[in-house]
């Protein structure tokens, strides 16, 4: 198979990411977003918000990580943050999916993409910390601006929101986390106010 044939095979295969439905709704609440939309939206977040990274980042590399990070969901589906799945099982399944999917590419691209995917997963470099922060920030924003979204559906308490989103956002984008803390506190205070009036 030629280099171009391998590249086109990969590009055809990743079309399937458009069919992986996530738990998060669109902001207009008309339907749930899919993983391809999520990845595109995160790339835009990186392009627009890179000044809020905790350290200087290479925005282009951050965008590449965000476009690649959920491709594994073609094989394993979405693991919602509040779903309670085993992190070890998830990591193993996603690693196998990364090997298969990126393995469709010519070797040099395969190796580059696998390295970027692992860098995102490990979240140890400044670029990856910021990418991981955005991957938590976007669904948090969606939940806040859809009246609770998946938090309401799953009965997620405020402390769990802080515990699951806070460390990654604070580590990679502390100014965004300060805003998130305010949003979350206001959301849960409003929720309590509406419950007490019913």
ABEGO torsion letter per residue (X at the ends): XBAAAAAAAAAAAAAAAAABBBABBBAAGABBBBAAAAAAAAAAAAAAAAAABABBBBAAAAAAAAAAAAAAAAAAEBBBAAAGBBAAAAAAAAAAAAAAAAAABBAAAAAAAAAAAAAAAAGABAAAAAAAAAAAAAAAAAAAAAGGEAAAAAGBBAAAAAAAAAAAAAAABAAAAAAAAAAAAAAAAAAAAAAAAX
